[in-house]
């Protein structure tokens, strides 16, 4: 029997729920996704970073209250716009460590990629995090998915590739030859990506907030799209199937 995971990413919730983010109502977009989710059959919700924008404690308290209404488990990760200490204050999840989520015949390894941030959007996996990954990958050979915020491979947008995972090479060394690593799932890029590098599948997802146009020299919004998310089915036979869901765009007016 397969296990279904839903990924929501790059919420960019504002300190005040009514404030706009790049012309859209970030809370409204996220609640639109939760309304869709309430009608689905799934096993786990993943929120892969940039949950807040200009993070404050009350932003995470509000988000936690939204998530408390769900009847399924959820996990969140920090992104470069997040403040992990505020996340820790409202949830027991150890977001600053590599966490293991067991799902039937699969394992998810949740990785903090926000260490050594450069202040411009890039981040890294700490040396301790890389060592934890090595240990977890050698402890079990079940089909495994790595989950993080930053993209660990280039996306061919010049401005975005400057702020990808800064120590991507070190991560590649950790996963090299680890044939049970079936995919690396991430956010950060606000667009869809699905490709294979050295035998591993890399999956980037659209944002619940705004979408970025792919393969651009400079920052460019793809304004025709509304919220997006990724659905991942983890099969008992070790196969991973995935699809992108896009929800209708609603018009918002800048204040």
C-alpha positions in Angstrom: 0.0 0.0 0.0 1.4 3.4 -1.0 1.9 6.3 1.4 0.9 9.8 0.2 2.9 12.9 1.1 1.8 16.4 0.3 4.4 19.2 0.1 3.5 22.8 0.7 6.4 25.2 0.5 7.3 28.9 0.5 4.2 30.2 2.3 5.8 33.6 3.1 3.2 34.4 5.7 3.3 38.0 6.9 3.4 39.2 10.5 -0.1 40.5 10.1 -2.5 38.1 8.4 -4.0 40.8 6.2 -0.7 42.1 4.8 0.2 41.3 1.2 3.3 39.5 -0.1 4.3 40.6 -3.6 0.7 41.6 -4.3 -1.0 38.4 -3.0 -2.6 37.4 0.3 -0.2 34.8 1.6 -2.5 33.6 4.3 -5.4 33.4 1.9 -3.3 31.3 -0.6 -2.2 29.0 2.2 -5.8 28.5 3.5 -6.8 27.8 -0.1 -4.3 24.9 -0.1 -5.6 23.7 3.3 -9.2 23.7 2.0 -8.0 21.5 -0.9 -6.1 19.3 1.4 -9.2 18.7 3.6 -10.8 16.9 0.7 -7.9 14.6 0.1 -6.7 11.3 1.4 -3.1 11.6 2.4 -0.7 10.4 5.2 1.7 13.3 5.9 2.0 17.0 5.2 5.4 18.5 4.6 6.1 22.2 4.9 9.5 22.8 3.4 10.5 26.3 4.6 10.1 30.0 4.1 7.0 29.6 6.2 7.1 33.2 7.2 8.5 36.4 5.7 9.9 38.9 8.2 9.3 36.2 10.8 7.8 37.0 14.2 6.6 34.7 17.0 3.0 35.4 16.3 3.4 34.4 12.6 4.4 30.9 13.7 1.7 30.8 16.4 -0.9 31.6 13.7 0.5 29.0 11.3 0.6 26.4 14.1 -3.1 27.2 14.8 -4.0 26.6 11.2 -2.1 23.3 11.2 -3.7 22.2 14.5 -7.0 22.0 12.6 -5.7 19.1 10.4 -6.4 15.5 11.3 -3.2 14.2 9.8 0.4 14.5 10.9 2.6 17.3 9.6 6.3 18.3 9.7 7.9 21.7 9.0 11.3 22.8 8.1 12.9 26.2 8.2 13.9 28.2 5.1 16.2 31.2 4.8 13.4 33.6 5.8 12.5 31.7 8.9 13.5 32.0 12.5 14.0 28.4 13.9 13.9 29.6 17.5 10.3 30.9 17.0 9.4 27.6 15.4 10.8 25.6 18.3 8.8 27.8 20.7 5.5 26.6 19.3 6.3 23.1 18.3 8.4 20.2 19.7 9.9 19.5 16.3 13.7 19.6 16.4 14.0 21.6 13.2 17.7 22.2 13.7 18.6 18.5 13.5 18.2 15.8 10.9 14.9 14.1 11.7 13.8 10.6 10.6 10.2 10.0 9.6 9.3 6.3 9.1 6.5 5.7 6.5 5.8 2.0 6.0 8.5 0.8 3.6 10.1 4.3 3.3 12.1 6.7 5.3 12.1 10.5 5.1 15.2 12.4 6.3 14.3 16.0 7.1 17.4 18.2 6.8 18.0 21.8 8.0 19.7 23.7 5.1 19.7 27.1 6.8 23.1 27.0 8.5 25.8 29.6 7.5 23.2 31.8 5.8 24.7 34.5 3.7 21.8 37.0 4.3 20.9 36.9 0.6 19.0 33.7 0.5 21.6 31.0 0.4 22.2 28.4 3.2 24.1 25.3 4.0 23.8 22.0 5.8 26.0 22.1 8.9 28.9 19.7 9.3 27.0 18.0 12.1 24.0 17.7 9.8 26.1 16.1 7.0 27.5 13.6 9.6 24.0 12.8 10.8 22.9 12.2 7.2 25.8 9.8 6.7 24.9 7.9 9.9 21.2 7.7 9.0 21.9 6.5 5.4 24.2 3.7 6.7 21.7 2.7 9.4 18.9 1.6 7.0 18.7 0.7 3.4 14.9 1.3 3.0 14.0 3.6 0.1 14.8 7.1 1.3 13.7 10.6 0.5 15.8 13.6 1.6 13.7 16.7 2.4 15.2 20.3 2.7 14.5 23.9 1.8 17.3 25.0 -0.5 17.8 23.5 -3.9 20.9 21.4 -4.0 21.2 21.5 -7.8 21.2 24.5 -10.2 17.9 25.5 -11.8 19.4 27.5 -14.7 18.2 30.8 -13.4 21.2 33.0 -12.8 19.8 34.9 -9.8 18.5 31.7 -8.1 21.6 29.6 -8.6 23.5 32.3 -6.6 21.4 31.4 -3.6 21.1 27.6 -3.8 22.5 25.2 -1.2 26.0 26.6 -0.7 27.6 23.2 0.1 25.8 21.2 -2.5 29.0 19.5 -3.5 29.4 18.1 0.0 25.8 16.8 -0.1 26.5 15.1 -3.4 29.5 13.3 -1.8 27.3 12.1 1.0 24.6 10.7 -1.3 26.9 9.3 -4.0 26.5 5.6 -4.3 23.6 5.5 -1.9 21.2 3.7 -4.2 18.4 3.7 -1.6 18.2 7.5 -1.8 15.4 7.7 -4.3 14.7 11.5 -4.3 15.6 14.9 -2.8 12.6 17.1 -2.2 13.0 20.8 -1.7 11.3 24.2 -1.9 13.0 27.7 -2.3 12.7 27.9 -6.1 9.0 28.7 -6.3 8.7 26.6 -9.5 8.4 23.0 -10.6 11.6 20.9 -11.2 11.8 17.2 -11.8 15.2 15.8 -13.0 17.7 13.1 -12.3 21.4 13.8 -11.4 23.7 10.9 -10.8 20.8 8.5 -10.4 18.9 10.5 -7.9 15.7 12.3 -8.6 15.5 16.0 -7.6 12.0 17.5 -7.0 11.3 21.2 -6.6 7.8 22.5 -6.0 5.8 25.6 -6.8 5.0 27.8 -3.8 1.7 28.4 -2.0 2.5 32.1 -2.3 3.9 33.4 -5.7 5.6 31.6 -8.5 9.0 32.5 -10.0 9.5 32.2 -13.8 12.0 29.5 -14.7 15.4 30.0 -16.3 15.7 33.8 -15.9 18.7 36.1 -15.5 16.9 38.2 -12.9 14.0 37.9 -10.5 10.8 37.4 -12.5 7.3 36.5 -11.2 5.1 34.1 -13.1 2.0 36.0 -12.2 -0.6 33.9 -14.1 -0.3 31.1 -11.6 -2.1 30.7 -8.3 -1.0 28.5 -5.4 0.8 25.2 -6.2 1.8 22.1 -4.3 3.4 18.7 -4.9 1.8 15.3 -4.2 4.2 12.3 -3.7 3.1 8.7 -3.6 5.6 6.3 -2.0 4.9 2.8 -3.2 5.4 -0.4 -1.3 7.4 -1.6 -4.2 10.0 1.2 -3.8 8.6 3.3 -6.6 7.9 7.0 -6.2 5.2 8.7 -8.2 4.5 12.4 -8.0 2.4 15.2 -9.5 1.9 18.9 -9.3 -1.4 20.4 -8.3 -2.2 24.1 -9.2 -5.1 25.8 -7.6 -7.1 28.6 -9.1 -5.7 32.1 -9.0 -7.6 34.7 -7.0 -7.1 38.4 -7.6 -5.7 40.5 -4.8 -5.3 44.3 -4.8 -2.2 45.9 -3.3 -3.0 48.0 -0.2 
